[in-house]
Amino acid sequence: MRAKKCGSKSYVIRPIQFSGNNIILGERVSIGALGRLESITSNIEPLLVIEDDVSIEQLVHVVFMGNLTIGSGSMISSSVYIGDVDHNLTPGKAPKFMDLTHSTTRIGKRCFIGKGATILPGAVLGDDVYVGANSVVRPGVYCSGVYVGCPVRKIN
C-alpha cells in the first residue's frame, strides 16, 4: 500500500490495489479487502481524499482523475463503484483508445452508499445522503435524503 498520508488508527485489509501515491487517508479509516483505488494520470493531478472515520467495505472500486473526496463519517458498502472519469464516446473507436473526460464527483459527510451502488462521474452528494443498494447515481447535485433506484430518485 502506498498513500501520500495515512492517519492514525487507519487500516487496510489486503489484498487491495492502490495505483499511485496520491491518496490521503484520514484518522480511523478502514478499507476492506479486494478493493481498488485507481488514479488516472492526465493534465490534472489526481488526488483521492478519504476523510476521518470513513468505512469502506470489500470489493469497492474508486477511479479518480481529479480531486475526489469521501467525507468524514461516511460508509461505503461492498461492491460499490465511484468514479470521476468517463470515456469520451467516439463512434468507430475502441473504448480502450477513447479520450477520457473528468467530472467533479464528491461524497459528502455522513453519507451511506448501499451495496452494489454506482456513483457516476459528475455526481455530487451533499452531507447526509443515503443511497440504496444497487442504485445508480447519475450526474447532478443531491441534497440530504434517501435515494433509490436506477436512476435514483429521492424517497425521503
OpenMM code with the backbone's topology and positions (N, CA, C; nanometers):
from openmm import Vec3, app, unit

residues = "MET ARG ALA LYS LYS CYS GLY SER LYS SER TYR VAL ILE ARG PRO ILE GLN PHE SER GLY ASN ASN ILE ILE LEU GLY GLU ARG VAL SER ILE GLY ALA LEU GLY ARG LEU GLU SER ILE THR SER ASN ILE GLU PRO LEU LEU VAL ILE GLU ASP ASP VAL SER ILE GLU GLN LEU VAL HIS VAL VAL PHE MET GLY ASN LEU THR ILE GLY SER GLY SER MET ILE SER SER SER VAL TYR ILE GLY ASP VAL ASP HIS ASN LEU THR PRO GLY LYS ALA PRO LYS PHE MET ASP LEU THR HIS SER THR THR ARG ILE GLY LYS ARG CYS PHE ILE GLY LYS GLY ALA THR ILE LEU PRO GLY ALA VAL LEU GLY ASP ASP VAL TYR VAL GLY ALA ASN SER VAL VAL ARG PRO GLY VAL TYR CYS SER GLY VAL TYR VAL GLY CYS PRO VAL ARG LYS ILE ASN".split()
positions = [
    Vec3(0.0841, -0.1180, 0.0000),
    Vec3(0.0000, 0.0000, 0.0000),
    Vec3(0.0877, 0.1231, 0.0000),
    Vec3(0.0566, 0.2168, -0.0878),
    Vec3(0.1262, 0.3446, -0.0902),
    Vec3(0.0215, 0.4535, -0.0798),
    Vec3(0.0371, 0.5384, 0.0185),
    Vec3(-0.0527, 0.6522, 0.0339),
    Vec3(0.0316, 0.7739, 0.0642),
    Vec3(-0.0154, 0.8878, 0.0202),
    Vec3(0.0546, 1.0126, 0.0466),
    Vec3(0.0546, 1.0410, 0.1958),
    Vec3(-0.0575, 1.0102, 0.2617),
    Vec3(-0.0701, 1.0294, 0.4065),
    Vec3(-0.1678, 0.9257, 0.4586),
    Vec3(-0.1366, 0.8704, 0.5744),
    Vec3(-0.2246, 0.7718, 0.6373),
    Vec3(-0.2411, 0.8098, 0.7828),
    Vec3(-0.3643, 0.8471, 0.8221),
    Vec3(-0.3913, 0.8898, 0.9585),
    Vec3(-0.3814, 0.7750, 1.0580),
    Vec3(-0.3736, 0.8115, 1.1850),
    Vec3(-0.3606, 0.7104, 1.2901),
    Vec3(-0.4879, 0.6271, 1.3011),
    Vec3(-0.4683, 0.5048, 1.3429),
    Vec3(-0.5756, 0.4069, 1.3632),
    Vec3(-0.6520, 0.3755, 1.2353),
    Vec3(-0.5912, 0.4029, 1.1204),
    Vec3(-0.6498, 0.3644, 0.9923),
    Vec3(-0.5902, 0.2308, 0.9512),
    Vec3(-0.6704, 0.1484, 0.8834),
    Vec3(-0.6174, 0.0207, 0.8381),
    Vec3(-0.6796, -0.0213, 0.7064),
    Vec3(-0.6021, -0.0999, 0.6326),
    Vec3(-0.6429, -0.1518, 0.5035),
    Vec3(-0.6231, -0.3024, 0.5075),
    Vec3(-0.7270, -0.3777, 0.4727),
    Vec3(-0.7171, -0.5231, 0.4693),
    Vec3(-0.6727, -0.5646, 0.3296),
    Vec3(-0.5675, -0.6419, 0.3230),
    Vec3(-0.5128, -0.6863, 0.1951),
    Vec3(-0.5795, -0.8143, 0.1504),
    Vec3(-0.5790, -0.8458, 0.0233),
    Vec3(-0.5170, -0.7695, -0.0835),
    Vec3(-0.6038, -0.6522, -0.1275),
    Vec3(-0.5369, -0.5472, -0.1704),
    Vec3(-0.6023, -0.4279, -0.2254),
    Vec3(-0.5081, -0.3693, -0.3280),
    Vec3(-0.5621, -0.3001, -0.4277),
    Vec3(-0.4774, -0.2378, -0.5286),
    Vec3(-0.4871, -0.0868, -0.5156),
    Vec3(-0.3728, -0.0239, -0.4896),
    Vec3(-0.3602, 0.1216, -0.4917),
    Vec3(-0.2781, 0.1536, -0.6148),
    Vec3(-0.3224, 0.2450, -0.6982),
    Vec3(-0.2359, 0.2886, -0.8076),
    Vec3(-0.1970, 0.4326, -0.7797),
    Vec3(-0.0684, 0.4585, -0.7793),
    Vec3(-0.0178, 0.5917, -0.7483),
    Vec3(-0.0057, 0.6121, -0.5987),
    Vec3(0.0570, 0.7222, -0.5613),
    Vec3(0.0706, 0.7545, -0.4193),
    Vec3(-0.0036, 0.8838, -0.3888),
    Vec3(-0.1162, 0.9041, -0.4542),
    Vec3(-0.1931, 1.0270, -0.4423),
    Vec3(-0.3253, 1.0031, -0.3687),
    Vec3(-0.3132, 0.9326, -0.2572),
    Vec3(-0.4291, 0.9005, -0.1739),
    Vec3(-0.3986, 0.9475, -0.0332),
    Vec3(-0.4933, 1.0203, 0.0255),
    Vec3(-0.4788, 1.0666, 0.1633),
    Vec3(-0.5880, 1.0001, 0.2461),
    Vec3(-0.5460, 0.9257, 0.3493),
    Vec3(-0.6404, 0.8611, 0.4409),
    Vec3(-0.6423, 0.9395, 0.5707),
    Vec3(-0.7618, 0.9754, 0.6168),
    Vec3(-0.7757, 1.0460, 0.7435),
    Vec3(-0.7569, 0.9521, 0.8621),
    Vec3(-0.7972, 0.9980, 0.9784),
    Vec3(-0.7894, 0.9193, 1.1015),
    Vec3(-0.9021, 0.8151, 1.1029),
    Vec3(-0.8717, 0.6967, 1.1560),
    Vec3(-0.9710, 0.5915, 1.1779),
    Vec3(-1.0461, 0.5509, 1.0505),
    Vec3(-0.9756, 0.5428, 0.9393),
    Vec3(-1.0334, 0.4967, 0.8127),
    Vec3(-1.0125, 0.3465, 0.8040),
    Vec3(-1.1154, 0.2738, 0.7632),
    Vec3(-1.1000, 0.1300, 0.7407),
    Vec3(-1.1408, 0.0981, 0.5973),
    Vec3(-1.0581, 0.0153, 0.5314),
    Vec3(-1.0835, -0.0233, 0.3930),
    Vec3(-1.0752, -0.1751, 0.3845),
    Vec3(-1.1814, -0.2376, 0.3342),
    Vec3(-1.1893, -0.3827, 0.3250),
    Vec3(-1.1053, -0.4396, 0.2114),
    Vec3(-1.0961, -0.5704, 0.2090),
    Vec3(-1.0126, -0.6436, 0.1130),
    Vec3(-1.0684, -0.6364, -0.0291),
    Vec3(-0.9797, -0.6631, -0.1227),
    Vec3(-1.0119, -0.6792, -0.2653),
    Vec3(-1.0677, -0.5524, -0.3298),
    Vec3(-1.0371, -0.4377, -0.2715),
    Vec3(-1.0775, -0.3109, -0.3304),
    Vec3(-0.9756, -0.2627, -0.4307),
    Vec3(-1.0122, -0.1561, -0.5002),
    Vec3(-0.9224, -0.0980, -0.6000),
    Vec3(-0.9395, 0.0532, -0.5961),
    Vec3(-0.8316, 0.1241, -0.5622),
    Vec3(-0.8294, 0.2696, -0.5607),
    Vec3(-0.7343, 0.3103, -0.6723),
    Vec3(-0.7909, 0.3567, -0.7829),
    Vec3(-0.7156, 0.3700, -0.9074),
    Vec3(-0.7107, 0.5143, -0.9554),
    Vec3(-0.5896, 0.5704, -0.9635),
    Vec3(-0.5746, 0.7060, -1.0158),
    Vec3(-0.5428, 0.6995, -1.1651),
    Vec3(-0.5985, 0.7958, -1.2379),
    Vec3(-0.5751, 0.8081, -1.3808),
    Vec3(-0.4938, 0.9355, -1.4026),
    Vec3(-0.3786, 0.9217, -1.4644),
    Vec3(-0.2923, 1.0367, -1.4875),
    Vec3(-0.3400, 1.1144, -1.6094),
    Vec3(-0.3465, 1.2471, -1.5935),
    Vec3(-0.3868, 1.3356, -1.7030),
    Vec3(-0.3206, 1.4705, -1.6787),
    Vec3(-0.3774, 1.5743, -1.7371),
    Vec3(-0.3244, 1.7082, -1.7121),
    Vec3(-0.3655, 1.7608, -1.5747),
    Vec3(-0.4535, 1.6901, -1.5056),
    Vec3(-0.4948, 1.7238, -1.3696),
    Vec3(-0.4195, 1.6298, -1.2758),
    Vec3(-0.3675, 1.6822, -1.1662),
    Vec3(-0.3012, 1.5965, -1.0677),
    Vec3(-0.4098, 1.5251, -0.9870),
    Vec3(-0.4261, 1.3938, -1.0024),
    Vec3(-0.5332, 1.3244, -0.9305),
    Vec3(-0.5054, 1.3163, -0.7805),
    Vec3(-0.6119, 1.3258, -0.7013),
    Vec3(-0.5993, 1.3146, -0.5564),
    Vec3(-0.7284, 1.2568, -0.5000),
    Vec3(-0.7158, 1.1513, -0.4229),
    Vec3(-0.8286, 1.0922, -0.3510),
    Vec3(-0.8098, 1.1227, -0.2036),
    Vec3(-0.9079, 1.1916, -0.1445),
    Vec3(-0.9042, 1.2233, -0.0024),
    Vec3(-1.0179, 1.1472, 0.0657),
    Vec3(-0.9806, 1.0599, 0.1577),
    Vec3(-1.0788, 0.9873, 0.2376),
    Vec3(-1.0675, 1.0445, 0.3783),
    Vec3(-1.1687, 1.1198, 0.4190),
    Vec3(-1.1628, 1.1926, 0.5445),
    Vec3(-1.1790, 1.0994, 0.6656),
    Vec3(-1.1746, 1.1559, 0.7847),
    Vec3(-1.1791, 1.0803, 0.9105),
    Vec3(-1.3053, 0.9944, 0.9242),
    Vec3(-1.2884, 0.8815, 0.9929),
    Vec3(-1.3998, 0.7944, 1.0335),
    Vec3(-1.4821, 0.7391, 0.9175),
    Vec3(-1.4157, 0.7135, 0.8045),
    Vec3(-1.4828, 0.6547, 0.6886),
    Vec3(-1.4613, 0.5042, 0.6901),
    Vec3(-1.5672, 0.4302, 0.6586),
    Vec3(-1.5598, 0.2851, 0.6489),
    Vec3(-1.5917, 0.2450, 0.5052),
    Vec3(-1.4984, 0.1733, 0.4424),
    Vec3(-1.5164, 0.1249, 0.3057),
    Vec3(-1.5063, -0.0267, 0.3105),
    Vec3(-1.6112, -0.0947, 0.2691),
    Vec3(-1.6147, -0.2410, 0.2745),
    Vec3(-1.5377, -0.3016, 0.1577),
    Vec3(-1.5421, -0.4340, 0.1447),
    Vec3(-1.4664, -0.5067, 0.0436),
    Vec3(-1.5209, -0.4841, -0.0971),
    Vec3(-1.4329, -0.5071, -0.1954),
    Vec3(-1.4675, -0.5038, -0.3382),
    Vec3(-1.5127, -0.3664, -0.3892),
    Vec3(-1.4725, -0.2603, -0.3234),
    Vec3(-1.5085, -0.1254, -0.3679),
    Vec3(-1.4052, -0.0789, -0.4704),
    Vec3(-1.4527, -0.0167, -0.5789),
    Vec3(-1.3659, 0.0325, -0.6857),
    Vec3(-1.3860, 0.1834, -0.6983),
    Vec3(-1.2792, 0.2588, -0.6741),
    Vec3(-1.2818, 0.4045, -0.6878),
    Vec3(-1.1813, 0.4427, -0.7957),
    Vec3(-1.2282, 0.5141, -0.8987),
    Vec3(-1.1412, 0.5603, -1.0069),
    Vec3(-1.1458, 0.7127, -1.0060),
    Vec3(-1.0265, 0.7748, -1.0012),
    Vec3(-1.0237, 0.9210, -0.9937),
    Vec3(-0.9164, 0.9785, -1.0846),
    Vec3(-0.9558, 1.0869, -1.1543),
    Vec3(-0.8652, 1.1566, -1.2448),
    Vec3(-0.8417, 1.2991, -1.1961),
    Vec3(-0.9294, 1.3472, -1.1080),
    Vec3(-0.9172, 1.4800, -1.0476),
    Vec3(-0.9154, 1.4648, -0.8976),
    Vec3(-0.9743, 1.5612, -0.8280),
    Vec3(-0.9847, 1.5543, -0.6824),
    Vec3(-1.1186, 1.4929, -0.6457),
    Vec3(-1.1143, 1.3785, -0.5814),
    Vec3(-1.2348, 1.3099, -0.5367),
    Vec3(-1.2256, 1.2962, -0.3855),
    Vec3(-1.3292, 1.3402, -0.3146),
    Vec3(-1.3299, 1.3351, -0.1683),
    Vec3(-1.4458, 1.2506, -0.1198),
    Vec3(-1.4178, 1.1686, -0.0189),
    Vec3(-1.5223, 1.0958, 0.0539),
    Vec3(-1.5238, 1.1562, 0.1924),
    Vec3(-1.6355, 1.2200, 0.2276),
    Vec3(-1.6465, 1.2978, 0.3502),
    Vec3(-1.6462, 1.2156, 0.4772),
    Vec3(-1.6092, 1.2812, 0.5859),
    Vec3(-1.5956, 1.2155, 0.7159),
    Vec3(-1.7260, 1.1497, 0.7606),
    Vec3(-1.7098, 1.0379, 0.8288),
    Vec3(-1.8235, 0.9654, 0.8839),
    Vec3(-1.9048, 0.8883, 0.7826),
    Vec3(-1.8603, 0.8804, 0.6581),
    Vec3(-1.9360, 0.8098, 0.5549),
    Vec3(-1.9067, 0.6603, 0.5583),
    Vec3(-2.0015, 0.5836, 0.5067),
    Vec3(-1.9869, 0.4383, 0.4993),
    Vec3(-2.0192, 0.3935, 0.3577),
    Vec3(-1.9249, 0.3201, 0.2978),
    Vec3(-1.9405, 0.2682, 0.1624),
    Vec3(-1.9512, 0.1161, 0.1738),
    Vec3(-2.0657, 0.0617, 0.1355),
    Vec3(-2.0873, -0.0832, 0.1438),
    Vec3(-2.0078, -0.1563, 0.0358),
    Vec3(-2.0126, -0.2876, 0.0381),
    Vec3(-1.9343, -0.3691, -0.0551),
    Vec3(-1.9836, -0.3554, -0.1987),
    Vec3(-1.8920, -0.3820, -0.2909),
    Vec3(-1.9203, -0.3880, -0.4351),
    Vec3(-1.9718, -0.2564, -0.4935),
    Vec3(-1.9274, -0.1445, -0.4395),
    Vec3(-1.9677, -0.0114, -0.4867),
    Vec3(-1.8641, 0.0399, -0.5856),
    Vec3(-1.9102, 0.1131, -0.6889),
    Vec3(-1.8214, 0.1811, -0.7825),
    Vec3(-1.8424, 0.3311, -0.7664),
    Vec3(-1.7318, 0.4058, -0.7554),
    Vec3(-1.7350, 0.5519, -0.7505),
    Vec3(-1.6307, 0.6013, -0.8494),
    Vec3(-1.6684, 0.6905, -0.9398),
    Vec3(-1.5715, 0.7398, -1.0368),
    Vec3(-1.5933, 0.8839, -1.0751),
    Vec3(-1.4846, 0.9503, -1.1138),
    Vec3(-1.4947, 1.0870, -1.1658),
    Vec3(-1.4414, 1.0949, -1.3092),
    Vec3(-1.4241, 0.9807, -1.3715),
    Vec3(-1.3682, 0.9747, -1.5069),
    Vec3(-1.4565, 0.8877, -1.5958),
    Vec3(-1.4670, 0.9285, -1.7227),
    Vec3(-1.5502, 0.8544, -1.8163),
    Vec3(-1.4843, 0.8563, -1.9535),
    Vec3(-1.5253, 0.7663, -2.0402),
    Vec3(-1.4758, 0.7646, -2.1774),
    Vec3(-1.5533, 0.8655, -2.2607),
    Vec3(-1.4826, 0.9379, -2.3444),
    Vec3(-1.5448, 1.0295, -2.4385),
    Vec3(-1.5838, 0.9466, -2.5595),
    Vec3(-1.7092, 0.9077, -2.5651),
    Vec3(-1.7546, 0.8135, -2.6680),
    Vec3(-1.7291, 0.8670, -2.8085),
    Vec3(-1.6592, 0.7870, -2.8870),
    Vec3(-1.6230, 0.8236, -3.0231),
    Vec3(-1.6601, 0.7076, -3.1148),
    Vec3(-1.7616, 0.7260, -3.2014),
    Vec3(-1.8010, 0.6182, -3.2912),
    Vec3(-1.6817, 0.5695, -3.3750),
    Vec3(-1.6711, 0.4387, -3.3902),
    Vec3(-1.5662, 0.3796, -3.4707),
    Vec3(-1.4331, 0.3663, -3.3987),
    Vec3(-1.4283, 0.4038, -3.2715),
    Vec3(-1.3045, 0.3952, -3.1946),
    Vec3(-1.3264, 0.2988, -3.0786),
    Vec3(-1.2321, 0.2101, -3.0585),
    Vec3(-1.2441, 0.1142, -2.9481),
    Vec3(-1.2374, 0.1888, -2.8142),
    Vec3(-1.3196, 0.1500, -2.7151),
    Vec3(-1.3189, 0.2196, -2.5861),
    Vec3(-1.1807, 0.2336, -2.5235),
    Vec3(-1.0971, 0.1323, -2.5436),
    Vec3(-0.9627, 0.1351, -2.4870),
    Vec3(-0.8823, 0.2558, -2.5368),
    Vec3(-0.9138, 0.3055, -2.6561),
    Vec3(-0.8374, 0.4145, -2.7168),
    Vec3(-0.9111, 0.5483, -2.7148),
    Vec3(-1.0259, 0.5548, -2.6508),
    Vec3(-1.1007, 0.6803, -2.6430),
    Vec3(-1.0377, 0.7741, -2.5408),
    Vec3(-1.0537, 0.9044, -2.5655),
    Vec3(-1.0088, 1.0034, -2.4683),
    Vec3(-1.0939, 0.9926, -2.3433),
    Vec3(-1.0348, 1.0305, -2.2300),
    Vec3(-1.1068, 1.0291, -2.1031),
    Vec3(-1.1495, 1.1702, -2.0657),
    Vec3(-1.2638, 1.1808, -1.9983),
    Vec3(-1.3120, 1.3095, -1.9502),
    Vec3(-1.3293, 1.3023, -1.7986),
    Vec3(-1.3104, 1.4152, -1.7333),
    Vec3(-1.3231, 1.4248, -1.5876),
    Vec3(-1.4455, 1.5078, -1.5522),
    Vec3(-1.5213, 1.4635, -1.4531),
    Vec3(-1.6336, 1.5396, -1.3973),
    Vec3(-1.6229, 1.5332, -1.2456),
    Vec3(-1.6397, 1.6469, -1.1803),
    Vec3(-1.6287, 1.6509, -1.0345),
    Vec3(-1.7278, 1.5554, -0.9703),
    Vec3(-1.6766, 1.4716, -0.8836),
    Vec3(-1.7573, 1.3753, -0.8085),
    Vec3(-1.7180, 1.3897, -0.6625),
    Vec3(-1.8163, 1.3922, -0.5733),
    Vec3(-1.7864, 1.4089, -0.4314),
    Vec3(-1.8908, 1.3358, -0.3488),
    Vec3(-1.8442, 1.2758, -0.2400),
    Vec3(-1.9323, 1.2130, -0.1410),
    Vec3(-1.9229, 1.3010, -0.0163),
    Vec3(-2.0344, 1.3526, 0.0308),
    Vec3(-2.0353, 1.4426, 0.1460),
    Vec3(-2.0115, 1.3705, 0.2781),
    Vec3(-2.0282, 1.4427, 0.3853),
    Vec3(-2.0091, 1.3887, 0.5202),
    Vec3(-2.1306, 1.3045, 0.5612),
    Vec3(-2.1038, 1.1992, 0.6371),
    Vec3(-2.2081, 1.1123, 0.6944),
    Vec3(-2.2994, 1.0501, 0.5890),
    Vec3(-2.2450, 1.0191, 0.4724),
    Vec3(-2.3232, 0.9538, 0.3673),
    Vec3(-2.3169, 0.8025, 0.3836),
    Vec3(-2.4172, 0.7356, 0.3324),
    Vec3(-2.4201, 0.5899, 0.3294),
    Vec3(-2.4466, 0.5482, 0.1855),
    Vec3(-2.3606, 0.4626, 0.1317),
    Vec3(-2.3775, 0.4108, -0.0039),
    Vec3(-2.4023, 0.2610, 0.0085),
    Vec3(-2.5214, 0.2156, -0.0333),
    Vec3(-2.5602, 0.0763, -0.0192),
    Vec3(-2.4870, -0.0170, -0.1135),
    Vec3(-2.4907, -0.1433, -0.0805),
    Vec3(-2.4205, -0.2489, -0.1553),
    Vec3(-2.4533, -0.2447, -0.3039),
    Vec3(-2.3475, -0.2504, -0.3846),
    Vec3(-2.3640, -0.2598, -0.5288),
    Vec3(-2.4028, -0.1307, -0.5988),
    Vec3(-2.4067, -0.0195, -0.5279),
    Vec3(-2.4443, 0.1083, -0.5898),
    Vec3(-2.3334, 0.1575, -0.6818),
    Vec3(-2.3714, 0.2410, -0.7779),
    Vec3(-2.2772, 0.3027, -0.8712),
    Vec3(-2.2931, 0.4533, -0.8628),
    Vec3(-2.1809, 0.5217, -0.8369),
    Vec3(-2.1795, 0.6677, -0.8330),
    Vec3(-2.1051, 0.7125, -0.9580),
    Vec3(-2.1784, 0.7655, -1.0555),
    Vec3(-2.1210, 0.8010, -1.1852),
    Vec3(-2.0487, 0.9355, -1.1797),
    Vec3(-1.9572, 0.9591, -1.2742),
    Vec3(-1.8866, 1.0869, -1.2793),
    Vec3(-1.9846, 1.2042, -1.2854),
    Vec3(-1.9570, 1.3075, -1.2058),
    Vec3(-2.0425, 1.4255, -1.2033),
    Vec3(-2.1477, 1.4241, -1.0940),
    Vec3(-2.1554, 1.3164, -1.0165),
    Vec3(-2.2499, 1.3102, -0.9048),
    Vec3(-2.1864, 1.3758, -0.7824),
    Vec3(-2.2547, 1.4736, -0.7257),
    Vec3(-2.2064, 1.5425, -0.6063),
    Vec3(-2.3090, 1.5183, -0.4967),
    Vec3(-2.2708, 1.4355, -0.4006),
    Vec3(-2.3597, 1.4036, -0.2897),
    Vec3(-2.3300, 1.4985, -0.1748),
    Vec3(-2.4328, 1.5699, -0.1281),
    Vec3(-2.4164, 1.6576, -0.0133),
    Vec3(-2.4035, 1.5752, 0.1137),
    Vec3(-2.4034, 1.6423, 0.2273),
    Vec3(-2.3962, 1.5727, 0.3554),
    Vec3(-2.5261, 1.4969, 0.3813),
    Vec3(-2.5150, 1.3856, 0.4519),
    Vec3(-2.6309, 1.3076, 0.4963),
    Vec3(-2.7163, 1.2540, 0.3813),
    Vec3(-2.6521, 1.2059, 0.2775),
    Vec3(-2.7219, 1.1421, 0.1653),
    Vec3(-2.7093, 0.9910, 0.1815),
    Vec3(-2.8203, 0.9209, 0.1659),
    Vec3(-2.8245, 0.7752, 0.1777),
    Vec3(-2.8676, 0.7194, 0.0421),
    Vec3(-2.7834, 0.6321, -0.0142),
    Vec3(-2.8096, 0.5729, -0.1452),
    Vec3(-2.8385, 0.4249, -0.1244),
    Vec3(-2.9521, 0.3799, -0.1745),
    Vec3(-2.9932, 0.2410, -0.1572),
    Vec3(-2.9086, 0.1435, -0.2367),
    Vec3(-2.9167, 0.0173, -0.1984),
    Vec3(-2.8421, -0.0902, -0.2642),
    Vec3(-2.8758, -0.0954, -0.4127),
    Vec3(-2.7744, -0.1217, -0.4943),
    Vec3(-2.7868, -0.1378, -0.6396),
    Vec3(-2.8400, -0.0150, -0.7125),
    Vec3(-2.8380, 0.0997, -0.6486),
    Vec3(-2.8844, 0.2231, -0.7122),
    Vec3(-2.7769, 0.2802, -0.8034),
    Vec3(-2.8189, 0.3594, -0.9012),
    Vec3(-2.7264, 0.4270, -0.9920),
    Vec3(-2.7482, 0.5766, -0.9769),
    Vec3(-2.6424, 0.6465, -0.9329),
    Vec3(-2.6489, 0.7903, -0.9113),
    Vec3(-2.5862, 0.8582, -1.0325),
    Vec3(-2.6692, 0.9296, -1.1076),
    Vec3(-2.6246, 0.9987, -1.2283),
    Vec3(-2.5681, 1.1354, -1.1937),
    Vec3(-2.5047, 1.2027, -1.2892),
    Vec3(-2.4512, 1.3357, -1.2622),
    Vec3(-2.5589, 1.4301, -1.2113),
    Vec3(-2.5235, 1.5114, -1.1125),
    Vec3(-2.6147, 1.6075, -1.0529),
    Vec3(-2.5766, 1.6314, -0.9078),
    Vec3(-2.6485, 1.7227, -0.8446),
    Vec3(-2.6239, 1.7548, -0.7044),
    Vec3(-2.7390, 1.6975, -0.6228),
    Vec3(-2.7052, 1.6253, -0.5174),
    Vec3(-2.8045, 1.5572, -0.4358),
    Vec3(-2.7935, 1.6086, -0.2919),
    Vec3(-2.9041, 1.6621, -0.2391),
    Vec3(-2.9073, 1.7139, -0.1022),
    Vec3(-2.9484, 1.6021, -0.0070),
    Vec3(-2.9364, 1.6277, 0.1223),
    Vec3(-2.9633, 1.5237, 0.2222),
    Vec3(-3.0979, 1.4553, 0.1974),
    Vec3(-3.0991, 1.3241, 0.2148),
    Vec3(-3.2187, 1.2458, 0.1946),
    Vec3(-3.1838, 1.1035, 0.1554),
    Vec3(-3.2881, 1.0263, 0.1255),
    Vec3(-3.2722, 0.8865, 0.0870),
    Vec3(-3.3039, 0.8749, -0.0621),
    Vec3(-3.2120, 0.8130, -0.1370),
    Vec3(-3.2242, 0.7991, -0.2818),
    Vec3(-3.2135, 0.6521, -0.3191),
    Vec3(-3.3041, 0.6060, -0.4062),
    Vec3(-3.3017, 0.4670, -0.4508),
    Vec3(-3.3372, 0.4585, -0.5987),
    Vec3(-3.2978, 0.3475, -0.6615),
    Vec3(-3.3399, 0.3196, -0.7973),
    Vec3(-3.2331, 0.3392, -0.9008),
    Vec3(-3.2765, 0.3188, -1.0268),
    Vec3(-3.1856, 0.3289, -1.1409),
    Vec3(-3.2608, 0.4018, -1.2526),
    Vec3(-3.2399, 0.5307, -1.2697),
    Vec3(-3.1573, 0.6195, -1.1886),
    Vec3(-3.2254, 0.6508, -1.0559),
    Vec3(-3.1462, 0.7038, -0.9620),
    Vec3(-3.2007, 0.7291, -0.8285),
    Vec3(-3.3085, 0.8362, -0.8305),
    Vec3(-3.3993, 0.8242, -0.7362),
    Vec3(-3.4982, 0.9280, -0.7093),
    Vec3(-3.5092, 0.9405, -0.5581),
    Vec3(-3.5396, 1.0594, -0.5120),
    Vec3(-3.5482, 1.0849, -0.3685),
    Vec3(-3.6798, 1.0297, -0.3150),
    Vec3(-3.6728, 0.9520, -0.2070),
    Vec3(-3.7951, 0.8975, -0.1480),
    Vec3(-3.8208, 0.9549, -0.0093),
    Vec3(-3.7244, 1.0276, 0.0453),
    Vec3(-3.7424, 1.0845, 0.1796),
    Vec3(-3.6574, 1.2079, 0.1939),
] * unit.nanometer
topology = app.Topology()
chain = topology.addChain("A")
for resn in residues:
    res = topology.addResidue(resn, chain)
    for name in ("N", "CA", "C"):
        topology.addAtom(name, app.Element.getBySymbol(name[0]), res)
